[in-house]
Structure formats: structure tokens, C-alpha cells
Amino acid sequence: MADVAIRDLRKTYGGLEVIHGVDLDIPDGQFVVLVGPSGCGKSTLLRMIAGLEGITSGQIRIGDRVVNNLPPSERDIAMVFQNYALYPHKTVAANMGFALKMARMPKEEIAQRVGRAADILGLVPYLNRYPRALSGGQRQRVAMGRAIVRDPKVFLFDEPLSNLDAKLRVQMRTEIRALHLRLKTTTVYVTHDQIEAMTMADRIVVMRDGHIVQAGAPLDLYDRPVNTFVAGFIGSPAMNLIEGVGQGGFVDIGGMRMPAPAAEGRKIIYGIRPEHFELGGSIERPGVEAMIKVVEPTGSETHLVADLGGNEVVAVSRDRLGVKPGDRIRLQANPNRAHLFDAGTGERIN
């Protein structure tokens, strides 16, 4: 195992810079998820760590070695790809042990390592099968097993679950997290799915346009996003973001007069997460009438898309609500869970 240190890392294609001076420290044994929208640079950054993309400037250190000029085979990393990248004409055992065979490792040790990885991943009954006889989840386990047998210092995952169906993705992300807790190998994991990031990471790194916007523990990013981009990206359903103007220590949000002392005289964006709307209001806070536009029952929750004073908002309730589009309900935002952002810069102000 090893830590990873990235210093002022840049990547340019022709005259276009796509990674802009990234600095990142990944402690030994940590599970870090790089997350962001398509084109934000997360996969490029991962491939630079792996040695699959050249570095324009800056430095990458894995353990005590600067690896800028080392080929992937000498970086002591193992990468799991989105498309599994298995050899169709080789058995599961041969796929898992292929890199070790190329390194001229003794057959007995290859068999031992493959057997141990297969046992960890539940692949022992499938060692003599070919990839065409496996399900998508089993193929992904084989790809993970191929990485495990190398006993690398760092695991790199590039959107490994994106080709799986929803149920299998949930199962596999649990298995990957359990595997990390067992092996404790430093892991860098790329995804565009913020639910994967929230459920798997020790630390999330949110990227946008080749920059790191915010890095921290999942709940830190959820509870205190630094700007409207992170606020809108982390969380599902996304945070409601409503424009307003601070006046007299308050701001009017769709007819609700909400405390906002930090926003006096400023145009702001008022953020409230869907679960922090109180449905029906209360005697102390009666709320404001809103018209329901869409009702989305998920089983455990009901999501309501509503028009609140001309603003489309989403509210979440764990109750079974007997409502339908066109009905009117009363909504009240919890003032203790509000997020205030500057309307011009999008940066947090409270």
C-alpha cells in the first residue's frame, strides 16, 4: 500500500488545457472517489495516475517514488475498467493470472494468488469458465480479481459499474466497499454517479472543468457545499436553489419570509434540500401554499415536484401522501437547514 501525492498537475491537448494545476493528497489506505459531470477531467486525471496519459507538467508520487516518467507496468498500480477488458478465449483463472504469467511468476504462486482472489470474490465455481458464460456482475468480479492478484499499492477504478443494471450496481458497490475494508489498499475510483460517491467514499473529490471544486468526507460535502455547483451535484434529489434578496435580516422565498442575516442587501441563492421542507406547515410555521405538479412514489419515499411562488421545487416525504398533480399543499422550509450562496459568484456565504 502507498499514499498518492499530486502537485500542480496539468494536462494540455494542443493549446487546450484540460487539467488546471490540480493538487491532491490521498493517504495510504484511503478510498477516494473522483466525481463530476461528463468532461470534468476525472477520467483524464485517473489515467495520468495510471500512466495511460502523459503529464504536461506537475508531479505524481506513489509511495516514495515520483512516477511521472514510469510506464504503467512499473507504477505498482492495478486498474479496473468500465468494459472489463477480459480475454474472451481465456478462462476466468487464466484471465486473472495473465499479468502474473507475463511477469514469469512461478505457476504455484500464480495458482495460489488466483485461488485466494477467487475465494474473496466468490469466483471459485467459475474458474474454468470463459467470459461469455458469465453475467455482467461476474465479469466485473473477474476484472477485480485480476487487479487483486497483483497485490498493487494502488487500485484505480474507471466507472466500473456503469454497464450494470441498477440492482446489480447497488450490489457491486457494496462488494467493492467491503473488499476495500478487507484489503485496505489505497483506492482511486472515478464515477459520474454521486450516489456511488456518497455510499462508497472515505473522501469525495468533486471536479468541474479540470479543477477540484471541493474535497471532503461525503456528509461534509452534503451538509456544507462550498458553492451552488456542489450543492446541486451532491444529493439526490438535488438541493432546491431559489433566488432572492436579503432585506431586514430576511429573504422572501416563494412567499416564505426566511431568516438570512448574512445576506443583507445582497442578491442570494437560497438552498434547501428536499427533505428539509416541512409538508403541511405547523402552528409556529404555517408555511406557504404550493401547487403539486408531479408525484413520484419510490416506495420508501414520496417525491413531490411543486410550484412554490413561481419556483419549481422538490420536497420529499417518508409518508404515503394521498395527493395528485393539481392539488395544493403547504410547504415550509426548515430555517435551521438553509444554505445561502452569493447569486453572482455562487459561493457559500453562511
N, C-alpha and C positions, 0 to 999 in steps of 0.2 A: 504494500500500500504506500501511497505517497500523497503529498499535497500538490496542488497546481497553482502557480502564480502567473498572472498575465499582466504585462506592463505596457501601457501606451501602444496597444496593438492596433495596427491599421492595415486595411486591405484596399487596394485600388485596382480597378479594371480599366485599362487605358487611362483616361483622365478622370474617371468617376470613382470617388472614394465611397465604399460601401460599409466599411467598419471604421469608426472615427475615434481612435485613441482610447480603446477600451482598457480599463483596469479592473482586475477581478482576482480575489484570493479565495481558493477553495481548500479548506482544511482537510487534512488526512481523514478519510473515512466518511466524509460528508456526502449526502445525496443532494445535489444541486440541480434544479430544473431551470433551463433557459426557455422563456415563454414570450410570445408576442405574435402579432399578426403576420400573415404571409409577407415575405420580403423585408422583414425587420433585421435580418442578418444573423439570426440564431444558428441556422444550419451552417452558414459560412464560418462562424466562429468555432463551432464544433469541429468542422473539417480542418480548420487551421490547427486546432489542438491535436487532431489525429495525424496531421502531416499530409492530408489529401489536398490541401490548398496551400499555396505558398504565402509567405508573410511579406508584406510590403515594407513594414517597419515595426519596431517594437520587439518584445521578448516574451517567450513562453518557457516556463520552467516546470518540469515534472520531477518531483523529489529534489535532488541536489544537482540535476543536470538541466542546462539550457538546451532545448531540443529544436531550436529554430531550423537548423540545417540537417537534422537527422531524418532519415526516411521513416515511414510508419512502422516498419518491421523492427526498428531499433528504439522505439519510444516506450516500449513495455506497456502498451495500451491494447485494449480489445474493443472492437466496435460492433454494435448490433444495428443492422439497417432496417429500413421500413419494409423492404421487399424480401427479407430473409436471406437472399443470396446463397441458397443451398445448391449443391451439385446434384442434378436430378438422377445421374447414373450411379451415385454412391449411396450406400446405406446410411442410416442415421449414425451408426458408430463410426463409419468412415468419414462422414461429414464432420463429426465432432472432433475426430483425431487428425484431420488432414494437416492442419498447421503444425502439429507436433511431429507428424511424419516428415514433412518438408524440413523441419529443424533436425532431422535424423535422431530423434529421441528413441531410446530402446523400446521395442514392441511391448515389453512387460509394463513399462511405466506408462505408455500410451493407454494400454488397456485399463490400468489402474485409475488413471485420471478420468478417462471416459466413463468408466463404471461409477466412479464417485459422483461425477456431474449428473449422470443419468439417474442415479438414485435420488439426488437432491431435487431434480426436476420431474420426477415421475415418468421417466422415459425408458426404464429398463425393459418393459414388454415390447418396445418398438425399435430396439437397437438394430434389428436385421431387416427392418422395412425401408422402403425408398420414400423420398419426399412426396411422391404422387399419391401414396397410400395414407397420408396424414392429413388431419384437419389443419385449418389455419393456425389455431392455437398451439397445436403440437409442433408445427413447423417453426413457430416463433420460439418455442422452448428449445428446439434443436439449435437454432441460431444463438440463443443464450448459452446453451451448453458448450457450443464451440468457443464462445468467449471465456467461459468459466475454466475450461481445461487448461487454458494458457496461464492461469493464475497471474493476471496482469496487475500492475499498480493502479490502473485507472480503467473503469468501464465507461464507454461512450455509447449512448443510445440516441439514434436519429429517428424520431417519430415511429417507434417500433410497433405501436398498436393501431395505427391509422387504417390499416387494411382489414381490421377485425370488426365483427358486428358489435353492437352496443353491449350486449350481455357479456360477451367474451372479453371486451375491453375492460369491463369492471373486474372480472375475474383475474385477468392477466396483470392489471396494475397492482392488485393485492399480492399476487405471486412475486412480482418484481420487487415490491417493497419488502416483503418477507425475506426474499433472497438477499437483499442488501443488509437487512438486520442480522442475517446469519453470517454472511461473508465479511461485512464491514469494509468493503472495498470502495475507495473514492469513486463516485459516480457523477457523470455529467449527462443530463437527459434533456433532449430537445422535444418540445411539443408546442402545438398551437392551441391545445385544449387546456383551458385554465382549470377545469375540474381535475384533470390529471395532475396538474401542477399543485393544486391545493391539497390533494389527498396523498401525494407521494413524497413531496419535497421536505428536506430539513430546511432548505432555503430556496426561495424563488428569486430569479433574476429576470426582471421584466425589460424587454428590449423594444426599441422603436427606432426605425430609420438608422440602424447601425450604432445606436447609443444605448447605454444602460440607463434606464429611467429610474428604477428603484430596485433595491435588493434587500431581502429580509425574510424573516420567518413568515410562513403563509398567513397566519392570523394577524401579524403586524401589518402586512400589506392590505389585508381585508379591512382592518379597523382604522388604519391611518394612511390611506393612499396619499402620496405627495402631490398628485395633480389629477385633473379630470381624466387624463388618459388611463392611468392606473385604476382610478375609481370605476371607470366604465368597463375596463377589461377584466378586472378580477371580481368574481362574483357572478352567479347565475341564478335567477335573472340579474341583469346588470343594475347598478345603482341608478336611481332616478336623479337626473340633473336638470334643475329648473332655474331659469334666470330671474333675478330680482335686484332691487336696490335697497341698501341699508338706510334706514331713517329712524331716528329716535331710539336706537338700540334694537330695532326690529326690522324684519323684511317681510313683505307680503308675498306669499307663495300660493298662488291659485286661490286666493281669498283667505288663507290662513295667515295670521299675524304671528310670526315665529321669532324668538329671540335671536339676535345677531349683532351683539355689541362690537365684534371685531370688524364689522362691515360698514360702519357708519359713513354715509355719503359715498359709498362705492357701489359700482355695478358688480354683482357677485353671481356665482352659480351655487345654488343651494342643493346639496346632495343628501338624499335619504334612501337607505336600502329598502327594498320591497317589504321585508319582514318587519321593518320599523314603522310601518303605517299601522295605526290602530283602527280597526274597522268598527263603525258604529259610534265612535267617539265615547265620551264619558261625561259625567256631570261637570267635572273640572275642566275638561277639554272637549266640548261638544263636536268639534270637527266641522268640516265643510262638505257640502253636498257634491257628489261626483256621479257622472253617468257611466255605467258599465258598457264597454264596447265589445270585449271578448272575455269569455270564461274558459279557463284551461284547467280542468281537473287532472292532477297527476297521480292520484291515489292517496299519497300521504299528505299532499298539499293541494290548495286551490289557488291558481294564479288569476288575478283579475287585471285586465287592461282597462283603464278608465280615463275619462276626460275630466280633469280637475282644473277648472277655471281656464280652459283653453290649452292646458298642458296634458299630453299623454303620459300617464304614469302607470307603473305596475305595482300592485300590492299582493302580498302573499298571506294566506291564512291556512292554518292547520285544521280548521273546522270544515265540515261539509256544509257549504253555503247553498241555500235554495234560491239562487239568483240567476238571472239570464241577461243577455245583452238588451240594453234599453232601460233596465232597472236603475234606480238611483239609490246610492248608499252614502253614508257619511264617512269621510276619511280624516284622520288626524295624525300628523307626523309626530313622532316622539322627539321633543326638542333636545333631549339629552344624547341623541344618537345622530345629530345633524353634522354634516361636513360642509364647510364653507370654502369656496375657491374664488380667486380673482377671475372676473369674466374676461379680462384682456389676456392674461398670461396662462390661465388655467391652474396656477399654483395654489396650494393649500394656504389658507390664512388663519385657521383656528386650530 
